[in-house]
Structures are given as C-alpha cells and as structure tokens.
C-alpha cells in the first residue's frame, strides 16, 4: 500500500477540487483505514484493490453514519 495517501491518485487535489465545488466528500482512508489496527487486512491477500467483506462493512457503516449524522 502507498505510504503517502494524500498524493496517491492525486487524492488531496481531487478532494480540494470537490470541496471547492461544494461537493460533499468522505475521506474513507481517514474515516476507516487510518483508524484500523491492520488496514491491509481489509484487502484480500493484503493487496490494494477490492475490500474484504469486513472492509466493505466498515466502509458502508462509516458512510451511513456520516450521512445519518449530517456530517456530509
């Protein structure tokens, strides 16, 4: 997995463009993966790409919680 997540796929630039356009943004890396003890464990074979069932559960729960709490 990439060490500098802000530069990966121009993440920080994309988030800035979206926010400047008043588009709500959820930073899943910040909301889920930074908080997890073993973030690579949320990917099959510990390789970046699709999530494991647990990864999808955590991501979807995070999105639902942010929507429910009107944080986006």
ROLO-315748 format. One line per field, with one value per atom (N, C-alpha, C): x, y, z; atom name. Coordinates in nm, 3 decimals, always signed. Each point is the difference from the previous one (the first is absolute). Last residue first. Layout:
BEGIN
east	[X ...]
north	[Y ...]
up	[Z ...]
site	[CA ...]
This chain:
BEGIN
east	[-2.203 +0.037 -0.117 -0.024 +0.138 +0.050 -0.435 +0.006 +0.138 -0.152 +0.035 +0.013 -0.101 -0.100 +0.025 +0.317 -0.125 -0.104 +0.403 +0.023 -0.125 -0.012 +0.008 +0.019 +0.008 -0.134 -0.001 +0.418 -0.077 -0.140 +0.270 +0.054 -0.079 -0.098 -0.047 +0.048 +0.156 -0.143 -0.056 +0.450 -0.017 -0.147 +0.107 +0.048 -0.019 -0.110 -0.090 +0.042 +0.277 -0.123 -0.098 +0.390 +0.032 -0.123 -0.038 +0.013 +0.031 -0.010 -0.135 +0.003 +0.408 -0.055 -0.144 +0.203 +0.005 -0.044 +0.253 -0.129 +0.021 +0.413 -0.099 -0.136 +0.545 -0.093 -0.091 +0.214 +0.038 -0.109 +0.023 +0.072 +0.052 -0.295 +0.142 +0.087 -0.478 +0.036 +0.148 -0.172 +0.014 +0.036 -0.029 -0.132 -0.001 +0.393 -0.083 -0.142 +0.322 +0.022 -0.082 -0.007 -0.074 +0.022 +0.036 +0.066 -0.072 -0.131 +0.128 +0.079 -0.355 +0.002 +0.140 -0.134 -0.045 +0.012 +0.098 +0.093 -0.033 -0.295 +0.129 +0.103 -0.460 +0.004 +0.144 -0.111 -0.112 +0.013 +0.322 +0.000 -0.105 +0.010 +0.129 +0.004 -0.366 -0.009 +0.131 -0.232 +0.135 +0.002 -0.399 +0.030 +0.138 -0.300 +0.107 +0.011 -0.351 +0.036 +0.102 -0.043 -0.043 +0.041 +0.084 -0.106 -0.061 +0.392 -0.124 -0.121 +0.435 -0.013 -0.128 +0.110 -0.043 -0.017 +0.169 -0.138 -0.051 +0.451 -0.087 -0.147 +0.323 -0.007 -0.093 +0.089 -0.084 -0.014 +0.291 -0.138 -0.094 +0.463 -0.046 -0.147 +0.215 -0.022 -0.049 +0.105 -0.112 -0.025 +0.286 -0.029 -0.115 +0.202 -0.103 -0.047 +0.297 -0.043 -0.118 +0.209 +0.045 -0.048 -0.099 -0.049 +0.040 +0.145 -0.135 -0.055 +0.485 -0.056 -0.137 +0.215 +0.025 -0.066 -0.167 +0.075 +0.013 -0.044 -0.085 +0.089]
north	[+1.513 +0.027 +0.067 -0.124 +0.052 +0.016 -0.170 +0.124 +0.063 -0.435 +0.108 +0.135 -0.395 +0.006 +0.119 -0.094 +0.051 +0.018 -0.197 +0.141 +0.062 -0.462 +0.079 +0.148 -0.309 +0.013 +0.086 -0.102 +0.088 +0.022 -0.309 +0.135 +0.100 -0.459 +0.051 +0.143 -0.223 +0.034 +0.054 -0.147 +0.116 +0.041 -0.392 +0.119 +0.126 -0.416 +0.028 +0.128 -0.166 +0.059 +0.034 -0.224 +0.134 +0.070 -0.451 +0.088 +0.143 -0.330 +0.025 +0.092 +0.083 -0.125 +0.028 +0.310 -0.025 -0.143 +0.192 -0.024 -0.025 +0.197 -0.030 -0.010 -0.066 +0.108 -0.036 -0.375 +0.075 +0.104 -0.380 +0.118 +0.085 -0.390 -0.026 +0.119 +0.155 -0.139 -0.011 +0.394 -0.028 -0.147 +0.216 +0.026 -0.018 -0.031 -0.116 +0.017 +0.352 -0.091 -0.128 +0.324 +0.041 -0.091 -0.035 -0.070 +0.035 +0.214 -0.055 -0.066 +0.415 -0.146 -0.049 +0.461 -0.039 -0.150 +0.209 +0.056 -0.047 -0.127 -0.069 +0.056 +0.191 -0.145 -0.050 +0.472 -0.048 -0.147 +0.219 +0.062 -0.061 -0.148 -0.035 +0.055 +0.112 -0.134 -0.043 +0.472 -0.054 -0.135 +0.313 -0.092 -0.057 +0.461 -0.098 -0.085 +0.377 -0.070 -0.111 +0.452 -0.140 -0.069 +0.471 -0.027 -0.140 +0.194 -0.001 -0.030 -0.003 +0.133 +0.013 -0.422 +0.092 +0.141 -0.326 -0.031 +0.098 +0.033 +0.039 -0.023 -0.153 +0.147 +0.048 -0.461 +0.043 +0.152 -0.185 -0.036 +0.047 +0.050 +0.090 -0.025 -0.288 +0.132 +0.100 -0.446 +0.007 +0.140 -0.234 +0.144 +0.025 -0.436 +0.035 +0.145 -0.075 -0.117 +0.036 +0.296 +0.010 -0.116 +0.025 +0.126 +0.015 -0.370 -0.015 +0.130 -0.234 +0.134 -0.001 -0.422 +0.065 +0.138 -0.446 +0.123 +0.069 -0.540 +0.118 +0.124]
up	[+0.620 -0.141 -0.068 +0.452 -0.004 -0.143 +0.235 -0.079 -0.003 +0.189 +0.091 -0.070 -0.250 +0.108 +0.092 -0.337 -0.058 +0.110 +0.125 -0.036 -0.060 +0.100 +0.123 -0.032 -0.359 +0.057 +0.126 -0.192 -0.089 +0.058 +0.224 +0.016 -0.084 -0.044 +0.129 +0.023 -0.384 -0.012 +0.132 -0.002 -0.089 -0.007 +0.239 +0.070 -0.085 -0.196 +0.113 +0.071 -0.343 -0.054 +0.111 +0.129 -0.050 -0.055 +0.130 +0.118 -0.044 -0.337 +0.053 +0.122 -0.301 +0.051 +0.045 -0.390 +0.144 +0.030 -0.465 +0.064 +0.149 -0.150 -0.103 +0.066 +0.170 -0.028 -0.117 +0.317 -0.120 -0.028 +0.328 +0.048 -0.116 -0.028 -0.022 +0.039 -0.014 -0.026 -0.034 +0.319 -0.143 -0.019 +0.425 -0.057 -0.152 +0.281 +0.023 -0.054 +0.007 -0.113 +0.015 +0.353 -0.119 -0.121 +0.534 -0.112 -0.130 +0.406 +0.045 -0.114 -0.071 +0.013 +0.039 -0.108 +0.134 +0.026 -0.425 +0.098 +0.142 -0.356 -0.004 +0.098 -0.036 +0.028 +0.016 -0.083 +0.081 +0.042 -0.293 +0.132 +0.092 -0.443 +0.062 +0.142 -0.271 +0.058 +0.066 -0.107 -0.013 +0.071 -0.227 +0.109 -0.028 -0.171 -0.016 +0.125 -0.297 +0.124 -0.027 -0.287 -0.010 +0.130 -0.168 +0.098 -0.016 -0.225 -0.077 +0.089 +0.182 -0.061 -0.081 +0.179 +0.106 -0.054 -0.297 +0.038 +0.105 -0.126 -0.112 +0.037 +0.307 -0.004 -0.111 +0.029 +0.112 +0.001 -0.316 -0.032 +0.110 +0.070 -0.105 -0.033 +0.305 +0.060 -0.103 -0.155 +0.095 +0.054 -0.365 +0.014 +0.097 -0.068 -0.099 +0.013 +0.379 -0.076 -0.089 +0.331 -0.138 -0.088 +0.468 -0.056 -0.147 +0.276 -0.052 -0.060 +0.095 +0.004 -0.066 +0.024 +0.129 +0.010 -0.289 -0.014 +0.135 -0.066 +0.000 +0.000]
site	[N CA C N CA C N CA C N CA C N CA C N CA C N CA C N CA C N CA C N CA C N CA C N CA C N CA C N CA C N CA C N CA C N CA C N CA C N CA C N CA C N CA C N CA C N CA C N CA C N CA C N CA C N CA C N CA C N CA C N CA C N CA C N CA C N CA C N CA C N CA C N CA C N CA C N CA C N CA C N CA C N CA C N CA C N CA C N CA C N CA C N CA C N CA C N CA C N CA C N CA C N CA C N CA C N CA C N CA C N CA C N CA C N CA C N CA C N CA C N CA C N CA C N CA C N CA C N CA C N CA C N CA C N CA C N CA C N CA C N CA C N CA C N CA C]
